Amino acid sequence: MRVVYRDDRTMELILDGPRVVTVKMDDKLLRQIDSLWPKLGFKSRSEFIRYAVSVVVKMANRRIKIEDLLNT
């Protein structure tokens, strides 16, 4: 943790660890997510979304590696 002073009256507390990311999505997708996450055993919507994003990142990294191999 660290403190950054912006001016005489403003400071920002920088915490190590997870960061907050704001995501906007349409109502239909949000309803689908809300019906899925409990059925799949996730503890929260946020946990489900974090997992889904990590899966897509892993898939993208694998695809890039395969494409690099094919292009060499």
KEGU-587448 format. One record per residue (C-alpha): residue in one letter; x, y, z; residue number from 1. Coordinates in pm, whole numbers, plus 50000, padded with zeros to 5 digits. Each point is the difference from the previous one (the first is absolute). Last residue first. Layout:
<nodes>
<node residuo="A" east="X" north="Y" up="Z" num="NUM"/>
...
</nodes>
This chain:
<nodes>
<node residuo="T" east="50740" north="48031" up="46130" num="72"/>
<node residuo="N" east="49637" north="50101" up="49936" num="71"/>
<node residuo="L" east="49852" north="49674" up="50131" num="70"/>
<node residuo="L" east="50190" north="50027" up="50328" num="69"/>
<node residuo="D" east="49895" north="50361" up="50052" num="68"/>
<node residuo="E" east="49637" north="49903" up="49925" num="67"/>
<node residuo="I" east="50019" north="49728" up="50265" num="66"/>
<node residuo="K" east="50143" north="50243" up="50256" num="65"/>
<node residuo="I" east="49738" north="50262" up="49918" num="64"/>
<node residuo="R" east="49722" north="49744" up="50032" num="63"/>
<node residuo="R" east="50133" north="49887" up="50338" num="62"/>
<node residuo="N" east="50011" north="50357" up="50128" num="61"/>
<node residuo="A" east="49647" north="50067" up="49871" num="60"/>
<node residuo="M" east="49866" north="49687" up="50171" num="59"/>
<node residuo="K" east="50168" north="50097" up="50327" num="58"/>
<node residuo="V" east="49856" north="50352" up="49976" num="57"/>
<node residuo="V" east="49653" north="49860" up="49924" num="56"/>
<node residuo="V" east="50015" north="49768" up="50301" num="55"/>
<node residuo="S" east="50122" north="50281" up="50227" num="54"/>
<node residuo="V" east="49707" north="50219" up="49889" num="53"/>
<node residuo="A" east="49749" north="49727" up="50080" num="52"/>
<node residuo="Y" east="50156" north="49939" up="50343" num="51"/>
<node residuo="R" east="49994" north="50369" up="50092" num="50"/>
<node residuo="I" east="49637" north="50023" up="49877" num="49"/>
<node residuo="F" east="49894" north="49700" up="50212" num="48"/>
<node residuo="E" east="50174" north="50134" up="50312" num="47"/>
<node residuo="S" east="49836" north="50338" up="49946" num="46"/>
<node residuo="R" east="49655" north="49843" up="49967" num="45"/>
<node residuo="S" east="50050" north="49832" up="50334" num="44"/>
<node residuo="K" east="50077" north="49674" up="50178" num="43"/>
<node residuo="F" east="50030" north="49798" up="49679" num="42"/>
<node residuo="G" east="49843" north="49656" up="49997" num="41"/>
<node residuo="L" east="49899" north="49974" up="49635" num="40"/>
<node residuo="K" east="49630" north="50040" up="50080" num="39"/>
<node residuo="P" east="50075" north="50313" up="50206" num="38"/>
<node residuo="W" east="50195" north="50160" up="49714" num="37"/>
<node residuo="L" east="49757" north="49919" up="49720" num="36"/>
<node residuo="S" east="49676" north="50191" up="50067" num="35"/>
<node residuo="D" east="50185" north="50319" up="50084" num="34"/>
<node residuo="I" east="50223" north="49967" up="49694" num="33"/>
<node residuo="Q" east="49697" north="49960" up="49773" num="32"/>
<node residuo="R" east="49830" north="50299" up="50164" num="31"/>
<node residuo="L" east="50317" north="50207" up="49950" num="30"/>
<node residuo="L" east="50014" north="49900" up="49633" num="29"/>
<node residuo="K" east="49639" north="50110" up="49946" num="28"/>
<node residuo="D" east="50044" north="50323" up="50196" num="27"/>
<node residuo="D" east="50283" north="50130" up="49782" num="26"/>
<node residuo="M" east="50353" north="50022" up="50128" num="25"/>
<node residuo="K" east="50222" north="50259" up="50167" num="24"/>
<node residuo="V" east="50314" north="49897" up="50186" num="23"/>
<node residuo="T" east="50175" north="50191" up="50278" num="22"/>
<node residuo="V" east="50334" north="49859" up="50109" num="21"/>
<node residuo="V" east="50109" north="50005" up="50365" num="20"/>
<node residuo="R" east="50357" north="49891" up="50066" num="19"/>
<node residuo="P" east="50108" north="49696" up="50197" num="18"/>
<node residuo="G" east="50311" north="50021" up="50214" num="17"/>
<node residuo="D" east="50219" north="50281" up="50124" num="16"/>
<node residuo="L" east="49819" north="50308" up="50118" num="15"/>
<node residuo="I" east="50077" north="50354" up="49883" num="14"/>
<node residuo="L" east="49849" north="50264" up="50232" num="13"/>
<node residuo="E" east="49958" north="50328" up="49818" num="12"/>
<node residuo="M" east="50048" north="50337" up="50166" num="11"/>
<node residuo="T" east="49829" north="50333" up="49957" num="10"/>
<node residuo="R" east="50008" north="50317" up="50211" num="9"/>
<node residuo="D" east="50355" north="50134" up="49958" num="8"/>
<node residuo="D" east="50033" north="49847" up="49652" num="7"/>
<node residuo="R" east="49998" north="49658" up="49836" num="6"/>
<node residuo="Y" east="50170" north="49816" up="50287" num="5"/>
<node residuo="V" east="50059" north="49635" up="49916" num="4"/>
<node residuo="V" east="49968" north="49753" up="50287" num="3"/>
<node residuo="R" east="50136" north="49648" up="49982" num="2"/>
<node residuo="M" east="49881" north="49652" up="50077" num="1"/>
</nodes>
